[in-house]
Amino acid sequence: MSKQPVLSAPTASGSPHDSGASFVGGHPVLDFANTVAWRLDPARIADRVQGAEAWARWAVAAGLLTADRAEALLRTDRVDSVPGEAAIAALRDLRATLWPVLDALVDNEEPPAGEWEALRGVLVLAREDAALLPAFPLRWQSGTDRLDGLRHALALRAEDLLSGDGVDRVRRCEGPGCGWFFLDRSRSGTRRWCSSQDCGNRDRARRHYSRSRQH
């Protein structure tokens, strides 16, 4: 394992889409889905979080792990170990499962049966792995002693998001090819972009160019 501190996240340079970890979603599950940039553009699609250390740093930045817990997790799941690789593959599978489910939510459609059943299966496993805290309100707490626990924690947070009051605030960026999700907490409920400084600026530039071409 390298000596790079787990807490240090990659530094953003320019567009949030170029950053190793961008947090524009307003919810850890949406930020998790957004770890792939330009999801809807086959020419630009890019996985921004790869490897056990990168996922541990992401989880710290997302508020899902403390730095100390992330360091302990990496000591348990060696970067080059078979269990560690399997846990990373499981994270990618969960992410791929969530995309069409969230797309269906945004588009007001029924979620695809295959992904819905896959999500149900992950939720069952997460509940089996979780502790039921002796406190109110009732809450399941996933263990994070291993990298696979991060998938379970994200699954339980996905259940909270998709069953909570904010589910009707989930949006998808309107930027061509972007595909990032976010919680629209604007008073008017009309937020359109993952970031006004990124896809919002791109749209303004396109409209300005289109107007200039008409003159």
Secondary structure, 3 states (H helix, E strand, C coil): CCCCCCCCCCCCCCCHHHCCCCCCCCCHHHHHHCCEECCCCCCCCEECCCCHHHHHHHHHHCCCCCHHHHHHHHHHCCCCCHHHHHHHHHHHHHHHHHHHHHHHHHCCCCCCHHHHHHHHHHHHHHHHHCEECCCCCCCEECCCCCCHHHHHHHHHHHHHHHHCHHHHHEEECCCCCCCCEEECCCCCCCCCCCCCCCHHHHHHHHHHHHHHHCC
